[in-house]
Amino acid sequence: MASSSEFACIYVALILHDDQVTIMEDKINALIKKAGINVEPFWLGLFTKALANIDIGSLICNVGAGGAPATAAPFGGSAPDGGAPTAEEKKEEEKKEESEESDDNMGFGLFD
């Protein structure tokens, strides 16, 4: 789970982006101090370096739309671009459906 320091830096980066201000360590620090939040100093440099070559606008607009660089599917799900499931995924779904159906008709009921 993210720390309050990390959340503070995220929100400050979003504020700076919204105001069309270049994200720099001193600007992040100034906003954090005005908010009265205590942040470990390494977060400032980390966020500055991480967001230096990132188009935050496109990052925000493409959340969940596969706009990020190619990554593995989280938790064995479908492709990050939301594309059609692969042949293996289809076979696994069919097997699950068959096993669920076979359990339903066992020849007796709960209240028989």
TIDOLUM-666391 format. One record per atom (N, C-alpha, C, O, CB): residue in three letters; residue number from 0; atom name; x, y negated, z. Coordinates in pm, whole numbers, padded with zeros to 5 digits. Each point is the difference from the previous one (the first is absolute). Glycine has a CB too. Example, Ala and Ser with C-alpha at 12.3 -4.5 7.8 and 13.67 -1.06 7.14 Angstrom:
BEGIN
R type seq atom     px     py     pz
R  ALA   0    N  01319  00569  00780
R  ALA   0   CA -00089 -00119  00000
R  ALA   0    C  00090 -00120  00000
R  ALA   0    O  00104  00002  00066
R  ALA   0   CB -00293  00115  00059
R  SER   1    N  00154 -00222 -00197
R  SER   1   CA  00082 -00119  00006
R  SER   1    C -00077 -00109  00073
R  SER   1    O  00051 -00111  00017
R  SER   1   CB  00067  00174 -00232
END
This chain:
BEGIN
R type seq atom     px     py     pz
R  MET   0    N  00085  00117  00000
R  MET   0   CA -00085 -00117  00000
R  MET   0    C  00090 -00124  00000
R  MET   0    O  00108 -00001  00059
R  MET   0   CB -00295  00126  00063
R  ALA   1    N  00140 -00225 -00187
R  ALA   1   CA  00079 -00123 -00013
R  ALA   1    C  00000 -00077  00132
R  ALA   1    O -00097  00004  00076
R  ALA   1   CB  00042 -00016 -00322
R  SER   2    N  00163 -00058  00270
R  SER   2   CA  00011 -00080  00122
R  SER   2    C -00061 -00138 -00023
R  SER   2    O -00025 -00040 -00113
R  SER   2   CB  00234  00166  00180
R  SER   3    N -00231 -00197  00042
R  SER   3   CA -00056 -00135 -00013
R  SER   3    C  00098 -00093 -00072
R  SER   3    O -00043 -00093 -00068
R  SER   3   CB -00089  00128  00279
R  SER   4    N  00261 -00010 -00198
R  SER   4   CA  00100 -00079 -00072
R  SER   4    C -00012  00021 -00151
R  SER   4    O  00010 -00094 -00078
R  SER   4   CB  00144  00110  00276
R  GLU   5    N -00176  00109 -00236
R  GLU   5   CA -00013  00031 -00142
R  GLU   5    C -00127 -00064 -00056
R  GLU   5    O  00002 -00057 -00109
R  GLU   5   CB  00123  00273  00143
R  PHE   6    N -00235 -00206  00040
R  PHE   6   CA -00125 -00062 -00044
R  PHE   6    C  00015 -00151 -00012
R  PHE   6    O -00052 -00061 -00094
R  PHE   6   CB -00076  00245  00203
R  ALA   7    N  00197 -00244 -00015
R  ALA   7   CA  00021 -00145 -00005
R  ALA   7    C  00075 -00040 -00127
R  ALA   7    O -00037 -00097 -00066
R  ALA   7   CB  00039  00089  00318
R  CYS   8    N  00102  00082 -00286
R  CYS   8   CA  00076 -00030 -00121
R  CYS   8    C -00084  00022 -00126
R  CYS   8    O  00013 -00075 -00097
R  CYS   8   CB  00198  00140  00217
R  ILE   9    N -00295  00036 -00120
R  ILE   9   CA -00087  00025 -00114
R  ILE   9    C -00096 -00116 -00020
R  ILE   9    O -00016 -00050 -00111
R  ILE   9   CB  00034  00298  00149
R  TYR  10    N -00083 -00290  00071
R  TYR  10   CA -00095 -00110 -00010
R  TYR  10    C  00067 -00131 -00041
R  TYR  10    O -00055 -00076 -00080
R  TYR  10   CB -00084  00188  00254
R  VAL  11    N  00257 -00137 -00121
R  VAL  11   CA  00073 -00121 -00036
R  VAL  11    C  00039  00004 -00148
R  VAL  11    O -00009 -00101 -00069
R  VAL  11   CB  00096  00080  00305
R  ALA  12    N -00045  00136 -00284
R  ALA  12   CA  00035  00013 -00143
R  ALA  12    C -00123 -00026 -00086
R  ALA  12    O  00011 -00065 -00104
R  ALA  12   CB  00169  00232  00160
R  LEU  13    N -00295 -00118 -00014
R  LEU  13   CA -00123 -00025 -00076
R  LEU  13    C -00039 -00148  00003
R  LEU  13    O -00045 -00054 -00101
R  LEU  13   CB -00031  00285  00154
R  ILE  14    N  00095 -00295  00061
R  ILE  14   CA -00029 -00144  00011
R  ILE  14    C  00092 -00079 -00092
R  ILE  14    O -00045 -00089 -00073
R  ILE  14   CB -00031  00120  00311
R  LEU  15    N  00205  00000 -00235
R  LEU  15   CA  00095 -00070 -00086
R  LEU  15    C -00033  00022 -00148
R  LEU  15    O  00007 -00093 -00080
R  LEU  15   CB  00169  00118  00258
R  HIS  16    N -00211  00098 -00212
R  HIS  16   CA -00036  00027 -00140
R  HIS  16    C -00125 -00078 -00039
R  HIS  16    O -00007 -00055 -00110
R  HIS  16   CB  00109  00285  00129
R  ASP  17    N -00199 -00235  00069
R  ASP  17   CA -00124 -00072 -00029
R  ASP  17    C  00025 -00149 -00021
R  ASP  17    O -00066 -00064 -00081
R  ASP  17   CB -00060  00234  00216
R  ASP  18    N  00222 -00224 -00061
R  ASP  18   CA  00036 -00142 -00015
R  ASP  18    C  00102 -00022 -00111
R  ASP  18    O  00047 -00112 -00020
R  ASP  18   CB -00094  00081  00262
R  GLN  19    N  00082  00137 -00313
R  GLN  19   CA  00097 -00003 -00109
R  GLN  19    C  00137 -00052  00045
R  GLN  19    O  00065 -00077 -00069
R  GLN  19   CB -00256  00041 -00088
R  VAL  20    N  00232  00081  00274
R  VAL  20   CA  00130 -00035  00057
R  VAL  20    C  00091  00122 -00013
R  VAL  20    O -00043  00113  00025
R  VAL  20   CB -00061 -00281  00138
R  THR  21    N  00228  00146 -00202
R  THR  21   CA  00097  00108 -00010
R  THR  21    C  00022  00061  00138
R  THR  21    O  00019 -00072  00098
R  THR  21   CB  00092 -00039 -00297
R  ILE  22    N -00113  00242  00205
R  ILE  22   CA  00016  00070  00128
R  ILE  22    C  00148  00002  00035
R  ILE  22    O  00080  00068 -00064
R  ILE  22   CB -00286  00075  00023
R  MET  23    N  00239 -00219  00145
R  MET  23   CA  00137 -00009  00048
R  MET  23    C -00001  00021  00150
R  MET  23    O -00101 -00023  00066
R  MET  23   CB  00166 -00135 -00254
R  GLU  24    N  00047  00200  00241
R  GLU  24   CA  00011  00034  00142
R  GLU  24    C -00037 -00118  00089
R  GLU  24    O -00072  00018  00099
R  GLU  24   CB  00250  00147 -00156
R  ASP  25    N -00131 -00285  00025
R  ASP  25   CA -00028 -00116  00085
R  ASP  25    C -00149 -00037 -00003
R  ASP  25    O -00054 -00047  00100
R  ASP  25   CB  00289 -00035 -00141
R  LYS  26    N -00301  00102 -00072
R  LYS  26   CA -00142 -00032 -00010
R  LYS  26    C -00084  00101  00078
R  LYS  26    O -00097 -00037  00066
R  LYS  26   CB  00136 -00068 -00292
R  ILE  27    N  00000  00232  00219
R  ILE  27   CA -00069  00102  00080
R  ILE  27    C  00018 -00031  00148
R  ILE  27    O -00096  00005  00077
R  ILE  27   CB  00132  00168 -00257
R  ASN  28    N  00085 -00204  00218
R  ASN  28   CA  00030 -00030  00140
R  ASN  28    C -00079 -00122  00050
R  ASN  28    O -00050  00001  00112
R  ASN  28   CB  00279  00096 -00144
R  ALA  29    N -00240 -00200 -00050
R  ALA  29   CA -00072 -00120  00040
R  ALA  29    C -00148  00030  00026
R  ALA  29    O -00055 -00045  00100
R  ALA  29   CB  00216 -00093 -00233
R  LEU  30    N -00224  00214  00046
R  LEU  30   CA -00141  00033  00019
R  LEU  30    C -00021  00090  00121
R  LEU  30    O -00098 -00015  00073
R  LEU  30   CB  00064 -00009 -00318
R  ILE  31    N  00124  00117  00266
R  ILE  31   CA -00012  00090  00115
R  ILE  31    C  00015 -00076  00130
R  ILE  31    O -00073  00026  00096
R  ILE  31   CB  00163  00163 -00234
R  LYS  32    N  00003 -00284  00143
R  LYS  32   CA  00018 -00081  00120
R  LYS  32    C -00123 -00086  00026
R  LYS  32    O -00042 -00015  00115
R  LYS  32   CB  00289  00013 -00153
R  LYS  33    N -00305 -00056 -00069
R  LYS  33   CA -00121 -00082  00017
R  LYS  33    C -00116  00083  00052
R  LYS  33    O -00086 -00051  00073
R  LYS  33   CB  00164 -00099 -00257
R  ALA  34    N -00082  00277  00147
R  ALA  34   CA -00107  00088  00046
R  ALA  34    C  00026  00047  00143
R  ALA  34    O -00091  00054  00064
R  ALA  34   CB  00052  00018 -00300
R  GLY  35    N  00159 -00091  00286
R  GLY  35   CA  00033  00041  00136
R  GLY  35    C  00017  00150  00016
R  GLY  35    O -00029  00056  00105
R  GLY  35   CB -00094 -00253 -00028
R  ILE  36    N  00172  00261 -00182
R  ILE  36   CA  00018  00145  00003
R  ILE  36    C  00148  00031  00014
R  ILE  36    O  00084 -00063 -00064
R  ILE  36   CB -00290  00098 -00077
R  ASN  37    N  00237  00062  00225
R  ASN  37   CA  00139  00045  00015
R  ASN  37    C  00025  00113 -00098
R  ASN  37    O -00067  00103  00004
R  ASN  37   CB  00072 -00171  00240
R  VAL  38    N  00092  00049 -00332
R  VAL  38   CA  00034  00098 -00102
R  VAL  38    C  00148  00032  00009
R  VAL  38    O  00084 -00088  00016
R  VAL  38   CB -00269  00005 -00168
R  GLU  39    N  00215  00213  00143
R  GLU  39   CA  00140  00038  00000
R  GLU  39    C  00067 -00061 -00123
R  GLU  39    O -00058  00002 -00109
R  GLU  39   CB  00007  00215  00232
R  PRO  40    N  00171 -00272 -00108
R  PRO  40   CA  00064 -00074 -00109
R  PRO  40    C  00026  00081 -00127
R  PRO  40    O  00005 -00058 -00108
R  PRO  40   CB  00097 -00078  00284
R  PHE  41    N -00087  00267 -00166
R  PHE  41   CA  00031  00078 -00120
R  PHE  41    C -00117  00005 -00098
R  PHE  41    O  00021  00020 -00120
R  PHE  41   CB  00136  00117  00257
R  TRP  42    N -00281 -00157 -00089
R  TRP  42   CA -00115  00003 -00089
R  TRP  42    C  00005 -00113 -00102
R  TRP  42    O -00041  00019 -00115
R  TRP  42   CB -00093  00085  00298
R  LEU  43    N  00183 -00218 -00143
R  LEU  43   CA  00003 -00116 -00090
R  LEU  43    C  00086  00029 -00124
R  LEU  43    O -00043 -00021 -00113
R  LEU  43   CB  00011 -00132  00311
R  GLY  44    N  00153  00200 -00174
R  GLY  44   CA  00090  00032 -00111
R  GLY  44    C -00051  00118 -00082
R  GLY  44    O  00014  00002 -00122
R  GLY  44   CB  00176 -00089  00257
R  LEU  45    N -00249  00183 -00067
R  LEU  45   CA -00052  00117 -00069
R  LEU  45    C -00111 -00038 -00099
R  LEU  45    O  00001  00044 -00115
R  LEU  45   CB  00057  00097  00314
R  PHE  46    N -00153 -00222 -00154
R  PHE  46   CA -00108 -00041 -00088
R  PHE  46    C  00048 -00094 -00110
R  PHE  46    O -00049  00007 -00113
R  PHE  46   CB -00108  00019  00304
R  THR  47    N  00250 -00111 -00160
R  THR  47   CA  00054 -00091 -00101
R  THR  47    C  00065  00079 -00113
R  THR  47    O -00023 -00027 -00117
R  THR  47   CB  00059 -00150  00293
R  LYS  48    N  00047  00275 -00140
R  LYS  48   CA  00068  00081 -00101
R  LYS  48    C -00098  00090 -00074
R  LYS  48    O  00012  00018 -00122
R  LYS  48   CB  00195 -00024  00261
R  ALA  49    N -00304  00062 -00068
R  ALA  49   CA -00094  00092 -00063
R  ALA  49    C -00091 -00071 -00100
R  ALA  49    O -00038  00060 -00102
R  ALA  49   CB  00045  00080  00307
R  LEU  50    N -00042 -00265 -00179
R  LEU  50   CA -00094 -00071 -00086
R  LEU  50    C  00069 -00094 -00099
R  LEU  50    O -00067 -00074 -00072
R  LEU  50   CB -00097  00089  00256
R  ALA  51    N  00296 -00011 -00188
R  ALA  51   CA  00074 -00092 -00087
R  ALA  51    C -00032  00020 -00148
R  ALA  51    O -00017 -00099 -00072
R  ALA  51   CB  00197  00097  00242
R  ASN  52    N -00189  00123 -00214
R  ASN  52   CA -00022  00027 -00143
R  ASN  52    C -00137  00061 -00027
R  ASN  52    O -00019  00068 -00101
R  ASN  52   CB  00265 -00035  00076
R  ILE  53    N -00341 -00056  00114
R  ILE  53   CA -00134  00058 -00013
R  ILE  53    C -00099 -00110 -00037
R  ILE  53    O  00003 -00110  00056
R  ILE  53   CB  00053  00290  00114
R  ASP  54    N -00143 -00149 -00266
R  ASP  54   CA -00110 -00090 -00033
R  ASP  54    C -00116  00035  00093
R  ASP  54    O -00076  00093 -00026
R  ASP  54   CB  00150 -00116 -00220
R  ILE  55    N -00088 -00052  00352
R  ILE  55   CA -00099  00031  00103
R  ILE  55    C -00142 -00007 -00056
R  ILE  55    O -00086  00078  00040
R  ILE  55   CB  00243 -00167  00133
R  GLY  56    N -00182 -00002 -00264
R  GLY  56   CA -00132 -00012 -00060
R  GLY  56    C -00043  00128 -00070
R  GLY  56    O -00112  00046  00018
R  GLY  56   CB  00153 -00289 -00045
R  SER  57    N  00048  00300 -00053
R  SER  57   CA -00035  00124 -00069
R  SER  57    C -00006  00117  00098
R  SER  57    O -00079  00093 -00019
R  SER  57   CB  00187 -00181 -00189
R  LEU  58    N -00027  00083  00312
R  LEU  58   CA -00003  00104  00101
R  LEU  58    C -00136  00001  00071
R  LEU  58    O -00057  00106  00025
R  LEU  58   CB  00306 -00126  00005
R  ILE  59    N -00299 -00097  00003
R  ILE  59   CA -00129 -00011  00067
R  ILE  59    C -00113  00044 -00093
R  ILE  59    O -00091  00071  00042
R  ILE  59   CB  00180 -00260  00099
R  CYS  60    N -00083  00147 -00265
R  CYS  60   CA -00107  00033 -00096
R  CYS  60    C -00003  00146 -00038
R  CYS  60    O -00105  00051 -00038
R  CYS  60   CB  00124 -00280 -00049
R  ASN  61    N  00093  00298  00096
R  ASN  61   CA  00007  00139 -00044
R  ASN  61    C  00002  00100  00114
R  ASN  61    O  00037  00115 -00021
R  ASN  61   CB  00081 -00195 -00176
R  VAL  62    N -00158  00040  00316
R  VAL  62   CA -00003  00094  00111
R  VAL  62    C -00101  00109 -00032
R  VAL  62    O -00117 -00029 -00027
R  VAL  62   CB  00183 -00152  00193
R  GLY  63    N -00023  00304 -00163
R  GLY  63   CA -00086  00113 -00028
R  GLY  63    C -00029  00021 -00146
R  GLY  63    O -00071  00095 -00034
R  GLY  63   CB -00025 -00133  00251
R  ALA  64    N  00148 -00046 -00305
R  ALA  64   CA -00026  00016 -00142
R  ALA  64    C  00118  00063 -00072
R  ALA  64    O  00002  00006 -00123
R  ALA  64   CB -00153 -00202  00133
R  GLY  65    N  00249  00243  00064
R  GLY  65   CA  00115  00063 -00062
R  GLY  65    C  00099 -00101 -00055
R  GLY  65    O  00081  00035 -00085
R  GLY  65   CB -00224  00157  00030
R  GLY  66    N  00139 -00316  00103
R  GLY  66   CA  00089 -00103 -00051
R  GLY  66    C  00140  00010  00056
R  GLY  66    O  00092 -00064 -00051
R  GLY  66   CB -00287 -00080  00026
R  ALA  67    N  00211  00224  00128
R  ALA  67   CA  00132  00017  00059
R  ALA  67    C  00082  00094 -00086
R  ALA  67    O -00056  00070 -00085
R  ALA  67   CB -00037 -00111  00316
R  PRO  68    N  00224  00043 -00212
R  PRO  68   CA  00082  00094 -00075
R  PRO  68    C -00048  00142  00020
R  PRO  68    O -00066  00030  00100
R  PRO  68   CB  00261 -00185 -00080
R  ALA  69    N -00164  00242 -00112
R  ALA  69   CA -00046  00138  00006
R  ALA  69    C  00044  00065  00130
R  ALA  69    O  00118 -00002  00036
R  ALA  69   CB -00110  00018 -00285
R  THR  70    N -00104  00041  00319
R  THR  70   CA  00028  00068  00126
R  THR  70    C -00071  00133  00000
R  THR  70    O -00088  00025 -00083
R  THR  70   CB  00116 -00244  00204
R  ALA  71    N  00009  00302 -00028
R  ALA  71   CA -00067  00129  00014
R  ALA  71    C -00141 -00022  00052
R  ALA  71    O -00027 -00099  00068
R  ALA  71   CB  00246  00216 -00027
R  ALA  72    N -00307 -00026 -00073
R  ALA  72   CA -00138 -00011  00046
R  ALA  72    C -00003  00023  00151
R  ALA  72    O  00057  00098  00048
R  ALA  72   CB -00146 -00019 -00271
R  PRO  73    N  00024 -00168  00298
R  PRO  73   CA -00002  00014  00145
R  PRO  73    C -00085  00120  00042
R  PRO  73    O -00110  00020 -00053
R  PRO  73   CB  00142 -00267  00076
R  PHE  74    N  00017  00325  00071
R  PHE  74   CA -00072  00111  00060
R  PHE  74    C -00051  00100 -00103
R  PHE  74    O -00105  00061  00020
R  PHE  74   CB  00041 -00213  00163
R  GLY  75    N  00135  00170 -00293
R  GLY  75   CA -00037  00098 -00099
R  GLY  75    C -00123 -00038 -00080
R  GLY  75    O -00063  00088 -00060
R  GLY  75   CB  00164  00080  00205
R  GLY  76    N -00137 -00294 -00148
R  GLY  76   CA -00118 -00045 -00072
R  GLY  76    C  00026 -00015 -00147
R  GLY  76    O  00097  00054 -00053
R  GLY  76   CB -00173 -00169  00257
R  SER  77    N -00010  00041 -00270
R  SER  77   CA  00014 -00019 -00143
R  SER  77    C  00111 -00100 -00030
R  SER  77    O  00061 -00055  00091
R  SER  77   CB -00303  00109 -00123
R  ALA  78    N  00265 -00075 -00094
R  ALA  78   CA  00107 -00089 -00044
R  ALA  78    C -00023 -00141  00051
R  ALA  78    O -00115 -00040  00017
R  ALA  78   CB  00149  00181 -00221
R  PRO  79    N  00073 -00219  00230
R  PRO  79   CA -00016 -00135  00052
R  PRO  79    C -00078 -00092 -00092
R  PRO  79    O -00057 -00099  00045
R  PRO  79   CB  00268  00132  00076
R  ASP  80    N -00213 -00002 -00250
R  ASP  80   CA -00072 -00086 -00091
R  ASP  80    C -00148  00033 -00006
R  ASP  80    O -00075 -00060 -00077
R  ASP  80   CB  00283  00035 -00055
R  GLY  81    N -00251  00121  00214
R  GLY  81   CA -00141  00035  00004
R  GLY  81    C -00042  00080 -00121
R  GLY  81    O -00120  00009 -00029
R  GLY  81   CB  00079 -00212  00161
R  GLY  82    N  00136  00261 -00204
R  GLY  82   CA -00029  00074 -00122
R  GLY  82    C -00071  00131  00029
R  GLY  82    O -00031  00032  00115
R  GLY  82   CB  00228 -00137 -00221
R  ALA  83    N -00221  00180  00002
R  ALA  83   CA -00069  00127  00012
R  ALA  83    C  00087  00099  00077
R  ALA  83    O  00123 -00006 -00007
R  ALA  83   CB -00246 -00037 -00209
R  PRO  84    N  00058  00133  00290
R  PRO  84   CA  00077  00098  00075
R  PRO  84    C  00073  00096 -00094
R  PRO  84    O -00044  00024 -00112
R  PRO  84   CB -00120 -00041  00301
R  THR  85    N  00275  00069 -00142
R  THR  85   CA  00078  00092 -00080
R  THR  85    C -00067  00137 -00004
R  THR  85    O -00096  00024  00073
R  THR  85   CB  00307 -00149 -00015
R  ALA  86    N -00159  00214 -00142
R  ALA  86   CA -00057  00135 -00013
R  ALA  86    C  00007  00074  00133
R  ALA  86    O -00092  00073  00035
R  ALA  86   CB  00158 -00068 -00277
R  GLU  87    N  00045 -00022  00315
R  GLU  87   CA  00014  00067  00129
R  GLU  87    C -00106 -00048  00098
R  GLU  87    O -00057  00081  00074
R  GLU  87   CB  00303 -00057 -00115
R  GLU  88    N -00272 -00153  00043
R  GLU  88   CA -00102 -00055  00091
R  GLU  88    C -00137  00055 -00035
R  GLU  88    O -00080  00028  00090
R  GLU  88   CB  00217 -00236 -00060
R  LYS  89    N -00166  00222 -00159
R  LYS  89   CA -00130  00054 -00043
R  LYS  89    C -00014  00144  00046
R  LYS  89    O -00107  00040  00047
R  LYS  89   CB  00106 -00193 -00245
R  LYS  90    N  00108  00233  00185
R  LYS  90   CA -00004  00140  00041
R  LYS  90    C -00023  00011  00151
R  LYS  90    O -00077  00085  00045
R  LYS  90   CB  00230 -00024 -00236
R  GLU  91    N -00086 -00148  00269
R  GLU  91   CA -00017  00002  00144
R  GLU  91    C -00143 -00036  00038
R  GLU  91    O -00056  00061  00092
R  GLU  91   CB  00297 -00120 -00063
R  GLU  92    N -00301 -00038 -00096
R  GLU  92   CA -00137 -00039  00029
R  GLU  92    C -00096  00115 -00032
R  GLU  92    O -00092  00026  00077
R  GLU  92   CB  00149 -00266 -00125
R  GLU  93    N -00036  00309 -00064
R  GLU  93   CA -00085  00112 -00037
R  GLU  93    C  00010  00112  00103
R  GLU  93    O -00101  00060  00037
R  GLU  93   CB  00129 -00120 -00279
R  LYS  94    N  00095  00088  00288
R  LYS  94   CA  00018  00105  00100
R  LYS  94    C -00073 -00036  00130
R  LYS  94    O -00061  00087  00062
R  LYS  94   CB  00283 -00028 -00164
R  LYS  95    N -00216 -00185  00143
R  LYS  95   CA -00067 -00043  00122
R  LYS  95    C -00150  00015 -00015
R  LYS  95    O -00067  00045  00093
R  LYS  95   CB  00253 -00205 -00045
R  GLU  96    N -00240  00122 -00163
R  GLU  96   CA -00144  00010 -00022
R  GLU  96    C -00044  00145  00001
R  GLU  96    O -00104  00031  00057
R  GLU  96   CB  00110 -00242 -00191
R  GLU  97    N  00071  00302  00072
R  GLU  97   CA -00035  00141 -00002
R  GLU  97    C  00000  00059  00139
R  GLU  97    O -00089  00078  00035
R  GLU  97   CB  00184 -00061 -00263
R  SER  98    N  00005 -00053  00310
R  SER  98   CA  00008  00056  00134
R  SER  98    C -00115 -00050  00088
R  SER  98    O -00048  00074  00085
R  SER  98   CB  00297 -00058 -00109
R  GLU  99    N -00292 -00139  00006
R  GLU  99   CA -00112 -00053  00076
R  GLU  99    C -00128  00071 -00037
R  GLU  99    O -00082  00029  00088
R  GLU  99   CB  00196 -00251 -00073
R  GLU 100    N -00135  00251 -00144
R  GLU 100   CA -00120  00067 -00045
R  GLU 100    C -00005  00143  00049
R  GLU 100    O -00107  00047  00038
R  GLU 100   CB  00103 -00193 -00239
R  SER 101    N  00114  00215  00202
R  SER 101   CA  00001  00140  00041
R  SER 101    C -00032  00015  00148
R  SER 101    O -00054  00104  00039
R  SER 101   CB  00220 -00056 -00218
R  ASP 102    N -00136 -00144  00262
R  ASP 102   CA -00031  00006  00142
R  ASP 102    C -00148 -00021  00027
R  ASP 102    O -00050  00045  00103
R  ASP 102   CB  00279 -00127 -00055
R  ASP 103    N -00301  00016 -00138
R  ASP 103   CA -00140 -00032  00022
R  ASP 103    C -00089  00124 -00006
R  ASP 103    O -00096  00007  00076
R  ASP 103   CB  00140 -00232 -00172
R  ASN 104    N -00017  00321  00010
R  ASN 104   CA -00087  00114 -00022
R  ASN 104    C  00066  00126  00055
R  ASN 104    O  00063  00075 -00075
R  ASN 104   CB -00162 -00185 -00129
R  MET 105    N  00086  00132  00332
R  MET 105   CA  00062  00117  00064
R  MET 105    C -00102  00111  00026
R  MET 105    O  00035  00102  00058
R  MET 105   CB  00134 -00254  00048
R  GLY 106    N -00297  00134 -00149
R  GLY 106   CA -00099  00105  00017
R  GLY 106    C -00082 -00012  00126
R  GLY 106    O -00095  00076  00019
R  GLY 106   CB  00244  00067 -00147
R  PHE 107    N -00117 -00235  00215
R  PHE 107   CA -00081 -00020  00119
R  PHE 107    C  00005 -00147  00038
R  PHE 107    O  00089 -00073 -00043
R  PHE 107   CB -00044  00309  00121
R  GLY 108    N -00140 -00280  00001
R  GLY 108   CA -00006 -00137  00044
R  GLY 108    C  00025 -00010  00149
R  GLY 108    O  00008  00101  00069
R  GLY 108   CB -00166 -00152 -00253
R  LEU 109    N  00171 -00066  00230
R  LEU 109   CA  00029 -00023  00141
R  LEU 109    C -00117  00043  00089
R  LEU 109    O  00020  00050  00111
R  LEU 109   CB  00129 -00240 -00176
R  PHE 110    N -00270  00169  00017
R  PHE 110   CA -00117  00028  00083
R  PHE 110    C -00075  00124 -00044
R  PHE 110    O -00118  00013  00033
R  PHE 110   CB  00100 -00255  00010
R  ASP 111    N  00079  00334 -00116
R  ASP 111   CA -00068  00124 -00045
R  ASP 111    C -00005  00101  00111
R  ASP 111    O -00052  00110 -00019
R  ASP 111   CB  00127 -00151 -00214
END
